[in-house]
Amino acid sequence: MKKYSTISKKVWDTVKRLKQEGKLSEPTQEDIENEPTALAFTPYDISEWDVTLTDGLEEEEYIMKETKFKVGDKAIKTKGYEFPCTIVSVFETVHGNVRVVGEMDGYGLLHIFNEDQLERVAE
């Protein structure tokens, strides 16, 4: 359990620092209500897609519907606090809703977004 409390402390220290630097503001009530998100710290490098993850699956079992983003796209959060990021994952929930995971540029913080919360930016 000590490992998790150490990781948790790092995450909250990073949040505190980002707030002090003015890069992470307090979310408004509207942000909270309209944003099903999760934040996590990722201390590892993102590697290329492992094609063995789909071994044994029929193509229609892992092909998603058309999405606004793809892995590697650069994006920004359009409302509230700033979150410049690189898309590291695009997936569907069990209910078929598309979610996008952005890794905050320079900080390694992961954030799960709805597609309409982000806007693609030119690299």
N, C-alpha and C positions, 0 to 999 in steps of 0.2 A: 504494500500500500504506500510505502514511502516514495517509491518511484513515481507513482501517480501524483502525489502531492508536490513533488519536485517539478514535474511537468506542468501541473496546474499553476504553480507559483510563477514559472517562466511565462506562461500564457498571460496571466494577469499582470505581471510586470511589464510585458510588451504592450498590453492594452493601456496601462497607466502611462507609459512613455509616449505612445501614439497620441493619447489625449493631451498630454502636456505639450507635445509638438504641434498640436492643432490639426493633426491628420485624422483624428477619430473623435467625432463629436458625440454628445449624448443623443441617442435616438429619440425621436418624437413619439408620441403615442400612436400617431398614424404609421410611422415606420414599424413599430412593434406589432401592430395589428395586421399590417399588410406584408410582412416579411417572414415567411417560414424559413429561418436560416439556422446555421450552426457554424461555429468558429472552432478551429483546431490549429495547433502548431504542428508543422511537419518538418522535422529536423533531417530528413533524408532527401536525396536528389530524386527527381521524377525521371524514370527511365522510359524508354520507348515502349509502345504497346506490345504486350506479350501475346503473340498469336495463339499460343497453346491454351489460352483462356477460353477459346471458342471451339477447341477440339472436341469432336463428338456431337456437336450441335448442328442441327439443320440450319441452313442460312436464314430462314424466316424466324428462327428462334432468337437470333441475336441482331437482326437488322432493325434499327429503330426508324421511326418516322422522321421526316425531314425536320432538321433543327436549325435554329438561327445561328448557333455557334458550333465550332469544331475545336478539338484539342489543339492548342498552340495559338489560337486567336488572342489578340490583345483587346481588353475591354475596360470600361469604367462604369461605376455605379452612377445612375442618372439622377437620383434624389438623395437628400440627406448627406451623410458623411462621405468623404472621398474614399474610393477603393479602386485604385488602378491595379489591374491584375492580368494574369495570363490564364486562359482556360486550361485546366488540367483534367477535367472529366465532364462528360455530358451523359446523362442517363435518364431513364424513365422510372418513376415511382411505381409501386404495385398497382396504383390506380391509373397509370398511363400518363401522368403529368411529367413534363420534361423539367429536369433540374440541371443546373450548370454549376460546377465547382470552379471558383476562381482562386488562384494563389496570389496573394498580395505581393506586388513587385517589391523586391528588396527586403521583405520581412518574413516570407514563408508561412503566412497566416492563410488558412483555407476558409472559404466562405461558400455556403451553398445558396444559390440564387434561383429564382424563377427567371425564365428567359427575358421577360419584359423589364426586369430590374436593371439590365445591363445594356450598354451600347458598344458596338465594336468600334475600335479606333485604329487608324492607320499606323502601321509600324514605322 
